[in-house]
Amino acid sequence: MTGAPLPSDEYRRLLDLARYQILDSSPEEDFDRITRLAARVLNTPMAVLNLVDQHRQWGKAVFGMDDSTAPRHDSFCAWTILDDAPMVVENASLDPRFQHNPMVVGDPHIRLYAGAPLTTPAGSRIGSLCVVDSQPRALEPGDVQALQDLATLTMQTLELRRQGLEAQQDANAQRHQAAELRRTLEQARILEGVSSLMDLDLDPGQATLTAASLISEAIEADYTFLLTWPGETFAVHTAYQRPGLPSDTANLAQALPKMGGVTATLRNRREPLYLQDYGAHPQALAAASEVEQVAWVPLGTAGDQTALLMVVRLKGNAVTTWRGGDRTLLEAAARTIRHALQRHAALDQAQQQARRDALTGLSNRRAFDEDLASQWAAGVPLTLALVDLDGLKAINDREGHAQGDKLLQVFGQALAAETTPGRAYRLGGDEFAVLLPGESEDEVLEQIDLAMSAAQAVSVQRTGASTGVVQSGEVDTLQALLALADERMYIAKRRRQKGTNRPPV
């Protein structure tokens, strides 16, 4: 399956889409009527009005199916918006672009797809009106023309809706239109910069703060803060402060977690909140008397942390309202940041899982190799212990592998408890390792003996641990450190096999 390439005007297209303020809006009869009509005219069981956002397709009106939301990589409509003409796929199961698509191999089992792009007056293709059938078939030229006519009607309806919304939000829309168009070009560059920034291999928190600073200058904010909820209480991080302003408001923001107010109620909010007159809000803080306009824009939840942008304009700011362009840029950038944060969280989780041993929950061989190399390169004092459990094979043979696994789990958990968290590793099979910051051999051996004592309660078979301990100061190279620890471990194992723990004379 092949995902559609991005249009050459992608960032201008995204901003044009955002101007319609329609993504994630409630169903509207004007658009539902069009999809019903499209299905009837083209004699298909399904018809959808899809809008193509940065990372997904979203259905404003859906007839004949429950939902059409899908990742952009899987979207048929993402291909439709690449061209001015309608796209017709007579049998998607035979098309290399779509034959493995989840919507082809699974519900709604698409075979026929026909979509006409929704083209804005500015020339951006923001989505499509499409019809779908689970049976393959061809369309007559008249059918395709009818679909195109309905798409044109859809775009006219979208334009009327946009104009109505803009009239409600800004009574001076006509007077400000020229300035808004000029700002749109600048904002497109800002959005492209934010998207590029979030794609870099940077700390996601710092990248978000930098992105927020870029946005703040474009919308003429006085202050911008990143709010994060790692737990029940949120933390405040200053992303931007307009040069020349006093730090009073920034200091006030840092105290917000203890003061409450509007902000404390917004952790689970999904939609942006814009206040033109902050002081008139019933939960406004008396200490924030200089604050005039505030916008809170959710960034979603990534991993276990929720984030939100808070943008502030003070009394006396030359911009006296949240303009349509301000909202457009904030919300489009927030979607970009949200997706990047979720992607980083997913990657972090995958990396953590890749470093963890599934049976014992300890760090695995990969984590050991990475951590050992990092600590050796840092030049800090280091104690390495390699541990081999004795008697595991006998338990597996006589009591079963489940009991052997239990021995490994109990020993691993006890070893993690006796050592500093994150210092114990399972290298594979019955081999373990411990990395500690320069502890003595006796201290390390005592910790391992205590862990082994806990594990010995698992089985009646005779078990033990052969351990080789080495200090980083004893050798000159990392390879020598490993080799010496391995050698000492096997000397200990041979002594155990001979029935004595006395060192050789």
Secondary structure in CASP SS format (residue, H / E / C, confidence):
PFRMAT SS
TARGET T0000
AUTHOR 0000-0000-0000
METHOD secondary structure of the structure
MODEL  1
M C 1.00
T C 1.00
G C 1.00
A C 1.00
P C 1.00
L C 1.00
P C 1.00
S C 1.00
D C 1.00
E H 1.00
Y H 1.00
R H 1.00
R H 1.00
L H 1.00
L H 1.00
D H 1.00
L H 1.00
A H 1.00
R H 1.00
Y C 1.00
Q C 1.00
I C 1.00
L C 1.00
D C 1.00
S C 1.00
S C 1.00
P C 1.00
E C 1.00
E H 1.00
D H 1.00
F H 1.00
D H 1.00
R H 1.00
I H 1.00
T H 1.00
R H 1.00
L H 1.00
A H 1.00
A H 1.00
R H 1.00
V H 1.00
L H 1.00
N C 1.00
T C 1.00
P C 1.00
M E 1.00
A E 1.00
V E 1.00
L E 1.00
N E 1.00
L E 1.00
V E 1.00
D C 1.00
Q C 1.00
H C 1.00
R E 1.00
Q E 1.00
W E 1.00
G E 1.00
K E 1.00
A E 1.00
V E 1.00
F E 1.00
G C 1.00
M C 1.00
D C 1.00
D C 1.00
S C 1.00
T C 1.00
A E 1.00
P E 1.00
R H 1.00
H H 1.00
D H 1.00
S C 1.00
F C 1.00
C H 1.00
A H 1.00
W H 1.00
T H 1.00
I C 1.00
L C 1.00
D C 1.00
D C 1.00
A C 1.00
P C 1.00
M E 1.00
V E 1.00
V E 1.00
E C 1.00
N C 1.00
A H 1.00
S H 1.00
L H 1.00
D C 1.00
P C 1.00
R C 1.00
F C 1.00
Q C 1.00
H C 1.00
N C 1.00
P H 1.00
M H 1.00
V H 1.00
V H 1.00
G C 1.00
D C 1.00
P C 1.00
H C 1.00
I C 1.00
R C 1.00
L E 1.00
Y E 1.00
A E 1.00
G E 1.00
A E 1.00
P E 1.00
L E 1.00
T E 1.00
T C 1.00
P C 1.00
A C 1.00
G C 1.00
S C 1.00
R E 1.00
I E 1.00
G E 1.00
S E 1.00
L E 1.00
C E 1.00
V E 1.00
V E 1.00
D E 1.00
S C 1.00
Q C 1.00
P C 1.00
R C 1.00
A C 1.00
L C 1.00
E C 1.00
P H 1.00
G H 1.00
D H 1.00
V H 1.00
Q H 1.00
A H 1.00
L H 1.00
Q H 1.00
D H 1.00
L H 1.00
A H 1.00
T H 1.00
L H 1.00
T H 1.00
M H 1.00
Q H 1.00
T H 1.00
L H 1.00
E H 1.00
L H 1.00
R H 1.00
R H 1.00
Q H 1.00
G H 1.00
L H 1.00
E H 1.00
A H 1.00
Q H 1.00
Q H 1.00
D C 1.00
A C 1.00
N C 1.00
A H 1.00
Q H 1.00
R H 1.00
H H 1.00
Q H 1.00
A H 1.00
A H 1.00
E H 1.00
L H 1.00
R H 1.00
R H 1.00
T H 1.00
L H 1.00
E H 1.00
Q H 1.00
A H 1.00
R H 1.00
I H 1.00
L H 1.00
E H 1.00
G H 1.00
V H 1.00
S H 1.00
S H 1.00
L H 1.00
M H 1.00
D H 1.00
L C 1.00
D C 1.00
L C 1.00
D C 1.00
P H 1.00
G H 1.00
Q H 1.00
A H 1.00
T H 1.00
L H 1.00
T H 1.00
A H 1.00
A H 1.00
S H 1.00
L H 1.00
I H 1.00
S H 1.00
E H 1.00
A H 1.00
I C 1.00
E C 1.00
A C 1.00
D C 1.00
Y E 1.00
T E 1.00
F E 1.00
L E 1.00
L E 1.00
T E 1.00
W E 1.00
P C 1.00
G C 1.00
E C 1.00
T C 1.00
F C 1.00
A E 1.00
V E 1.00
H E 1.00
T E 1.00
A E 1.00
Y E 1.00
Q E 1.00
R C 1.00
P C 1.00
G C 1.00
L C 1.00
P C 1.00
S C 1.00
D H 1.00
T H 1.00
A H 1.00
N H 1.00
L H 1.00
A H 1.00
Q H 1.00
A C 1.00
L H 1.00
P H 1.00
K H 1.00
M H 1.00
G C 1.00
G C 1.00
V C 1.00
T H 1.00
A H 1.00
T H 1.00
L C 1.00
R C 1.00
N C 1.00
R C 1.00
R C 1.00
E C 1.00
P C 1.00
L E 1.00
Y E 1.00
L E 1.00
Q C 1.00
D C 1.00
Y H 1.00
G H 1.00
A H 1.00
H C 1.00
P C 1.00
Q C 1.00
A C 1.00
L C 1.00
A H 1.00
A H 1.00
A H 1.00
S C 1.00
E C 1.00
V E 1.00
E E 1.00
Q E 1.00
V E 1.00
A E 1.00
W E 1.00
V E 1.00
P E 1.00
L E 1.00
G E 1.00
T E 1.00
A E 1.00
G C 1.00
D C 1.00
Q E 1.00
T E 1.00
A E 1.00
L E 1.00
L E 1.00
M E 1.00
V E 1.00
V E 1.00
R E 1.00
L E 1.00
K C 1.00
G C 1.00
N C 1.00
A C 1.00
V C 1.00
T C 1.00
T C 1.00
W C 1.00
R C 1.00
G H 1.00
G H 1.00
D H 1.00
R H 1.00
T H 1.00
L H 1.00
L H 1.00
E H 1.00
A H 1.00
A H 1.00
A H 1.00
R H 1.00
T H 1.00
I H 1.00
R H 1.00
H H 1.00
A H 1.00
L H 1.00
Q H 1.00
R H 1.00
H H 1.00
A H 1.00
A H 1.00
L H 1.00
D H 1.00
Q H 1.00
A H 1.00
Q H 1.00
Q H 1.00
Q H 1.00
A H 1.00
R C 1.00
R E 1.00
D C 1.00
A C 1.00
L C 1.00
T C 1.00
G C 1.00
L C 1.00
S E 1.00
N C 1.00
R H 1.00
R H 1.00
A H 1.00
F H 1.00
D H 1.00
E H 1.00
D H 1.00
L H 1.00
A H 1.00
S H 1.00
Q H 1.00
W H 1.00
A H 1.00
A H 1.00
G C 1.00
V C 1.00
P C 1.00
L C 1.00
T E 1.00
L E 1.00
A E 1.00
L E 1.00
V E 1.00
D E 1.00
L E 1.00
D E 1.00
G C 1.00
L H 1.00
K H 1.00
A H 1.00
I H 1.00
N H 1.00
D H 1.00
R H 1.00
E H 1.00
G C 1.00
H H 1.00
A H 1.00
Q H 1.00
G H 1.00
D H 1.00
K H 1.00
L H 1.00
L H 1.00
Q H 1.00
V H 1.00
F H 1.00
G H 1.00
Q H 1.00
A H 1.00
L H 1.00
A H 1.00
A H 1.00
E H 1.00
T C 1.00
T C 1.00
P C 1.00
G C 1.00
R C 1.00
A E 1.00
Y E 1.00
R E 1.00
L E 1.00
G E 1.00
G C 1.00
D C 1.00
E E 1.00
F E 1.00
A E 1.00
V E 1.00
L E 1.00
L E 1.00
P C 1.00
G C 1.00
E C 1.00
S C 1.00
E H 1.00
D H 1.00
E H 1.00
V H 1.00
L H 1.00
E H 1.00
Q H 1.00
I H 1.00
D H 1.00
L H 1.00
A H 1.00
M H 1.00
S H 1.00
A H 1.00
A H 1.00
Q H 1.00
A C 1.00
V C 1.00
S C 1.00
V C 1.00
Q C 1.00
R C 1.00
T C 1.00
G E 1.00
A E 1.00
S E 1.00
T E 1.00
G E 1.00
V E 1.00
V E 1.00
Q E 1.00
S H 1.00
G H 1.00
E H 1.00
V C 1.00
D C 1.00
T C 1.00
L H 1.00
Q H 1.00
A H 1.00
L H 1.00
L H 1.00
A H 1.00
L H 1.00
A H 1.00
D H 1.00
E H 1.00
R H 1.00
M H 1.00
Y H 1.00
I H 1.00
A H 1.00
K H 1.00
R H 1.00
R H 1.00
R H 1.00
Q H 1.00
K C 1.00
G C 1.00
T C 1.00
N C 1.00
R C 1.00
P C 1.00
P C 1.00
V C 1.00
END
